Amino acid sequence: MEIIIKTQVEQDFLSVKEGFDKTLFKKLSPPFPPVKLLRFDGSKKGDLVSLELNFIFFQQKWVSEIIEDKTTEEEFYFIDQGVELPFFLKYWRHKHRIFKVGENSIIQDEISYKAPFLILTWLLYPAMLLQFGYRIPIYKKIFKKN
């Protein structure tokens, strides 16, 4: 399943790139499930991000590796791919893109995921939309013009 979510923000793409750090990552975490950040290396190839999702009665570990990153005059992106995923996912790939749009930027999340069963892949779709839609006002607030 693929999801693309675009958010226009009021800062230039290189400033937005610099803002993609541990602090932003923590702010983007939705209220449920609560997320404990175990490791955050950054957004360069070879970096790892490790989390623990707390589903009240049990926890699930999620580890992603940054498999690619690139900066051009018009765009910055990095791709995280799931290495160790929670039970409800068997594949995860998330391309974070920041495009230059004049003096502003567009942040585009391109998510590809699969669950162990096709029906579960479809059932997860609304939850994924909510999880990533939750980021839109946070991006807009954090990357406002000063």
Secondary structure as UniProt FT lines:
FT   STRAND          2..9
FT   HELIX           13..19
FT   HELIX           22..28
FT   STRAND          35..40
FT   TURN            45..46
FT   STRAND          48..54
FT   STRAND          59..71
FT   STRAND          75..84
FT   TURN            87..88
FT   STRAND          91..101
FT   TURN            102..103
FT   STRAND          104..114
FT   HELIX           118..133
FT   HELIX           135..142
//
